[in-house]
Amino acid sequence: MINRRTFLSAVPLVFSINADFSWLKSKHELSFSTLGCPDWNLDEIISNAVKWGYSGIEFRGLGKEIDLLKCPEFTGKGITETVKKFKDAGLSIVNLGSSANLHFHEETRRKTELDQAKGYIELAEKLGCPFVRVFPNNLPKEYSKEATLEKIASGMNELGTFAGKTGVTVLLETHGEVVYSKDLLWIMQNVSSKNTGLIWDFFNMYIVTRESPQLMYDTLKPYIRHTHLKDGIIEQDGKFKYLAAGDGNGPIAEAVKILKDNKYKGYYSFEWEKRWHPTIENPEVVFPEYIKYMSSRL
């Protein structure tokens, strides 16, 4: 077993890369989601994270497979090997992004979604990962909004109770149609489990609600455990195009400043949606740019 400093000094030999660690600020936790690098294997994810100065990885699929529970790296003996690779590299696995949606009312579909989330919780425990993400996600027209919000809160309670025996925390991402601060607040106020919280994705909220990041944060602050950061050009009609951090007209600088001013201690995780939008810039360009952007603001 080697420490982080020894590993970093060996990286150019092990991975045949020319590492530049001048951007690294160890007092701030920066991570990226694998949503942004769907063509990389596990070793490429680790080596690039170390090269650019990230301290954590958020898994949303690996390679062509979106479901981690089907990946060899996250099943059987592969889990032990993956844990060792991260430990040797001095990196943390900070979040597992499940595809579980909590808005469904039909019991069979609802059980399927909750069972997937529980599988991710069990995997997170084995990996030493603190968080598992779930979606709120939609507001079906055949039900009242209040009834769906109750279903989401009920799902969070069930998952939080399940996670209680593992030490993992289940996080509801601000996503889909459930992005207004008041709705998210109602959900969390009706979740009693301590093993729950929120992922604050201000961009997902802003493109729909146009609420200010300050209003979002002031409303949701007690529940925020993790963040997703991204930027883009946002049109008046709500359409948008993802751009590197700082190149768009989204309020990313305001969101980062709010987090910093409030002494946020979690990860500032870059979510670049390359898997869903294959024509946007490659991770080799935007991932190091994110480090530069954040290092100038934290």
N, C-alpha and C positions, 0 to 999 in steps of 0.2 A: 504494500500500500504506500502511495506517495502523496505528499501534500500538494496543495494547489500551486505553490510557487515552483516546486520541482516539475510539476506537470506542464505548467505554462512554458518553462524554459525548454522543455523537450518537444513541445508541439510541432515546431517546424520540421523536426526529424521524423516524428511519428506520422504526421499527416501531410508532410511535404507542402507546407504553406509558409508564407512569410507573414508572421503575426506582428501586428502593431497594436500595443496596448496603451497608447498615449491617451485614448479617450476614456479608459476605464475609471469609473468613480465608485469604489467599492461601498461607499456609504449609501448609495442609492441602488435599489433593486430594479434592474431592467431585464425584461424577458421578451420573447417573441412567440407567437403562435405558429404551429406547424401548418396552419391554414395557408400561410404565406409561402411555403416551400414544399409543395406536393410532390416534387420530383426528387427530393433528397432522401437518402437512406439515413438510418440512425447515426452512423458514424459521421456523415456529412453534416448533420444537424449539430452534433456535439462539437466537431472541429471548428465549424464556422462560428458557433456561439462563443467559443473560447477565443478565437482569433479576433473577433470584433469587440469583445469585452462585455458580453451578456453574462448574467449570473443565474438565469433560470430559463426553462423551456416550458411552454404550455402546449400540451398535445391535443390537437384537433385532427385526428387521423394520422396515418404514417404512410407515405408513398401513395399508392393507388387505393389503399383501404381506409375508409373513413371510420370504421368501427374498430377501435383498439382491441376489443375483446376477441377479434379474429386474427390479430397480428401475432406472428411467432415471437416477436420481441416482447410481447405482453401476455404470453401464456406459458405455462409450465416452467421449464428450466430457463426459458428466455427471459423471464422476469428477473431472476437472479443475475443473469449476465448484464441486463440493462441497468439494474441498480448499481452494479460494480462499475460499469462504464461511466455513469454519472458521478459516482463517488470519486473515482480516480481523476475525473476532469474538474472536480470542485464545483460542479453545477447542480442545481436543484430542479426537480420536476415540480412545478408550482401549481399546476391545475390540469385536470383531465376534462376535456370538453365532450360531454355526452351529447347525443341527439335527442334525449328524452324531452317530450313536450307534455306539459301538465294541464293543458286546456281541454283535453278530451273528456267528454261526459260518458260515452259508451263504455261499459265496464270492461269488456274484453280488451279493447284498444288501450284503455287506461292502465290495466294491469301490465300489458306489454311494455308500455312506456316506463312505468315505475320499476319493472323488473330490470330493464336495461340500466336505469340509473343505479339500482342496487348492485348490479354487476360491476359498474364503474367504481362504486364506493368500495367494494371488496378489493378491486384492483388497486385503487389509490392507497389503501391500507398497506398492501404488500410492497408498494413502491416507495412508501414514506412520503406520499404526496398529500398536502393538506386539504386540497379543494377538489370538488367535482361540480361541474357546471350543468345546469338544466335550463330549459327554456320555459317562459310563461304559457303560451306563445301567441295564440290567436284569440279572437272573440267571435265564436260562431254565431251567425245571425239567428239561428233557431232557438237560442237561449238568451236570457237577459245577461247583460254585462255583470251584474251582481252575482248571478249564479255561477258564471265562469270564474270570476275572481275567487269565489268561495272554493271552487274545485282546485284552483291553483294553490291556494293557502292550505287546503287539506292535503294535497300532494306533498307540499313542502314539509308539513308536520309529519307525515308518514316517513318520508325520506330522512328527515332530521332525526327522528326516533331510531330508525334503522342505523344511521351513521353514528349514533351516540355510543355504541359499543366498539367503534373502530377508531375514534379520534378524528375522523374526517369531517369536514364541514361542507354542507351542500349549499351551493350558491346559485341564486336565481339571476340570470342575466337580464338586463334591461333590453328587451329584444322584441321584434315582431310588432304586434298591435298593442302590446301591454307596455307602453313606454311613457305614459304620463305620470308625473311624479306622484300625484294624489292617488292614482290606482296602485302603484307600486307600494306606496306607504300603507294603504289599506291592507294589502296582502300581508306585508311584513308585520303589521300590528296584530294580525290574526294568526300569526305563526308563533306557537309557544315553545317549540324546540330550540334549545341553545345552539345546536349544531347546524345553524342555517345563517345565511346572510345574502348579500347582493354583490354581483359584479356590475360596477358602474361603467356602462358604455355610453358616454355623453353623446357620441356621434349618432348612434342608433336612435337616441331620444330626440336630438336636436332636429334631424332631418324631417321628423314628423311633427313635433310639438312646438318647435321654435322657442321653447323655454330656455332661459339663460342657464349656463352651467352653475351659476351661483344659486339660483332657485333650486335646481336639481340637487345640488350638494347639501344645501341647508335642510332640504326636506328628507333626504335619504341618508345623511351622514351616519346615524347610529348603526346602520346595517351594512355599510360599504366595507368589504373585506379585500376586494381585488378590483383592478381596473383594466379596461380595454381602451387603447388610444389609437386613433386614426384620423386622417384628414382627407379633404377632397374639395372639389368645386361643387357647390350646392346651388342649383337653379331655383328660381322662384316657384316653379311647379313641383318642387320636391325631388326632382331627378338629380342625380349626383354622379360624379366620376371620382374614383379614388386617386389620390396623389400622395407623394411622399410627405412626411410630417413637416408642416410649415409652408408647403407649396399651395395649399388650398385656401378656401375662405371660411372654413369651419373654425369654431372657437377653441381650438386645441390649446393655444397658448394660455387662454383664460382658465381652462380646466386644469392644466398642469400647475399654474400659479396657485389656484385654490387648494389643490392637494398639498403643494409644498408649504403654503402659508399655514395650513392646518396640521402640519407635521404628520402627514400620512406616512405610514411605515410599510405598506405593502408593496407589491410589484406594480410598476408602470409597464404594462404588457402591450407590445405592438401587435395589433391584429390587422395583417395585410391579407385581404381576401383573394389571393391568387387562385386558390382552388375553384372558387365560384366565378371568378372573372379572369380567365387565362390570358387576356390581352394586356392586362396592366403590367407595370414594370416588374422585372425579375428581382427576386430577393437579394441577389448579389449586389444590387444597386441600392435598394431602399433600406435593407437591414443595417448596413453601416451608417447610412445617412440618419437613421433614427437615433443611433448612439450619439452622433455629432449634435443633433438637434436637442436631445434631452440633456446632454452634458453641459450645454450652454445655458440651461434653465434651472438646473437643480443644484 
